[in-house]
Amino acid sequence: MSTVQYTIPGISCQHCVHTIVNELSELPGVQSVNADVTSKQVIVTFAPPATEETIVKLLTEINYPPNN
């Protein structure tokens, strides 16, 4: 299992957090998603078949591209 942390400048409210958590939670292999409005951080714990590439791709598709 792996854990990654992303800074997402587009997070501005709880609706953003809700969208990110719901969308990422649907990816096969994603175990947990924690997002925070104040720090604009998202922490994702995942295992295969999920990869960092698929996580970043989905975040970009839903208009929350990470900085890192």
MARVEXKOL-695059 format. One record per residue (C-alpha): residue number from 0; x, y, z; chain. Coordinates in steps of 0.2 Angstrom, whole numbers, always signed. Example, Ala and Ser with C-alpha at 12.3 -4.5 7.8 and 13.67 -1.06 7.14 Angstrom:
# MARVEXKOL-695059
<n: 0 | c1: +62 | c2: -22 | c3: +39 | chain: A> .
<n: 1 | c1: +68 | c2: -5 | c3: +36 | chain: A> .
# end
This chain:
# MARVEXKOL-695059
<n: 0 | c1: +0 | c2: +0 | c3: +0 | chain: A> .
<n: 1 | c1: +6 | c2: +18 | c3: -4 | chain: A> .
<n: 2 | c1: +2 | c2: +35 | c3: +2 | chain: A> .
<n: 3 | c1: +4 | c2: +51 | c3: -8 | chain: A> .
<n: 4 | c1: +0 | c2: +69 | c3: -3 | chain: A> .
<n: 5 | c1: -5 | c2: +83 | c3: -16 | chain: A> .
<n: 6 | c1: -7 | c2: +101 | c3: -15 | chain: A> .
<n: 7 | c1: -22 | c2: +106 | c3: -25 | chain: A> .
<n: 8 | c1: -24 | c2: +125 | c3: -26 | chain: A> .
<n: 9 | c1: -42 | c2: +123 | c3: -33 | chain: A> .
<n: 10 | c1: -49 | c2: +118 | c3: -16 | chain: A> .
<n: 11 | c1: -59 | c2: +132 | c3: -9 | chain: A> .
<n: 12 | c1: -74 | c2: +125 | c3: +0 | chain: A> .
<n: 13 | c1: -82 | c2: +109 | c3: +7 | chain: A> .
<n: 14 | c1: -90 | c2: +105 | c3: -9 | chain: A> .
<n: 15 | c1: -73 | c2: +104 | c3: -17 | chain: A> .
<n: 16 | c1: -67 | c2: +92 | c3: -3 | chain: A> .
<n: 17 | c1: -83 | c2: +81 | c3: -6 | chain: A> .
<n: 18 | c1: -81 | c2: +80 | c3: -24 | chain: A> .
<n: 19 | c1: -63 | c2: +75 | c3: -23 | chain: A> .
<n: 20 | c1: -66 | c2: +62 | c3: -9 | chain: A> .
<n: 21 | c1: -81 | c2: +55 | c3: -19 | chain: A> .
<n: 22 | c1: -72 | c2: +54 | c3: -36 | chain: A> .
<n: 23 | c1: -56 | c2: +47 | c3: -29 | chain: A> .
<n: 24 | c1: -65 | c2: +34 | c3: -18 | chain: A> .
<n: 25 | c1: -72 | c2: +26 | c3: -34 | chain: A> .
<n: 26 | c1: -55 | c2: +22 | c3: -41 | chain: A> .
<n: 27 | c1: -52 | c2: +3 | c3: -39 | chain: A> .
<n: 28 | c1: -38 | c2: +1 | c3: -26 | chain: A> .
<n: 29 | c1: -40 | c2: +18 | c3: -17 | chain: A> .
<n: 30 | c1: -41 | c2: +14 | c3: +1 | chain: A> .
<n: 31 | c1: -44 | c2: +31 | c3: +9 | chain: A> .
<n: 32 | c1: -45 | c2: +49 | c3: +4 | chain: A> .
<n: 33 | c1: -42 | c2: +64 | c3: +16 | chain: A> .
<n: 34 | c1: -44 | c2: +82 | c3: +9 | chain: A> .
<n: 35 | c1: -43 | c2: +98 | c3: +19 | chain: A> .
<n: 36 | c1: -49 | c2: +115 | c3: +13 | chain: A> .
<n: 37 | c1: -37 | c2: +125 | c3: +24 | chain: A> .
<n: 38 | c1: -21 | c2: +117 | c3: +19 | chain: A> .
<n: 39 | c1: -27 | c2: +113 | c3: +1 | chain: A> .
<n: 40 | c1: -20 | c2: +95 | c3: +4 | chain: A> .
<n: 41 | c1: -26 | c2: +79 | c3: -2 | chain: A> .
<n: 42 | c1: -19 | c2: +63 | c3: +5 | chain: A> .
<n: 43 | c1: -23 | c2: +46 | c3: -4 | chain: A> .
<n: 44 | c1: -19 | c2: +29 | c3: +2 | chain: A> .
<n: 45 | c1: -20 | c2: +16 | c3: -12 | chain: A> .
<n: 46 | c1: -14 | c2: -1 | c3: -18 | chain: A> .
<n: 47 | c1: -14 | c2: -8 | c3: -36 | chain: A> .
<n: 48 | c1: -23 | c2: -7 | c3: -48 | chain: A> .
<n: 49 | c1: -23 | c2: +12 | c3: -43 | chain: A> .
<n: 50 | c1: -7 | c2: +21 | c3: -47 | chain: A> .
<n: 51 | c1: -1 | c2: +39 | c3: -44 | chain: A> .
<n: 52 | c1: -3 | c2: +42 | c3: -63 | chain: A> .
<n: 53 | c1: -22 | c2: +37 | c3: -62 | chain: A> .
<n: 54 | c1: -25 | c2: +47 | c3: -47 | chain: A> .
<n: 55 | c1: -17 | c2: +63 | c3: -55 | chain: A> .
<n: 56 | c1: -26 | c2: +60 | c3: -71 | chain: A> .
<n: 57 | c1: -43 | c2: +59 | c3: -62 | chain: A> .
<n: 58 | c1: -39 | c2: +74 | c3: -52 | chain: A> .
<n: 59 | c1: -35 | c2: +84 | c3: -68 | chain: A> .
<n: 60 | c1: -51 | c2: +77 | c3: -76 | chain: A> .
<n: 61 | c1: -62 | c2: +84 | c3: -62 | chain: A> .
<n: 62 | c1: -53 | c2: +101 | c3: -63 | chain: A> .
<n: 63 | c1: -43 | c2: +99 | c3: -47 | chain: A> .
<n: 64 | c1: -25 | c2: +96 | c3: -54 | chain: A> .
<n: 65 | c1: -12 | c2: +95 | c3: -41 | chain: A> .
<n: 66 | c1: +3 | c2: +106 | c3: -40 | chain: A> .
<n: 67 | c1: +16 | c2: +92 | c3: -37 | chain: A> .
# end
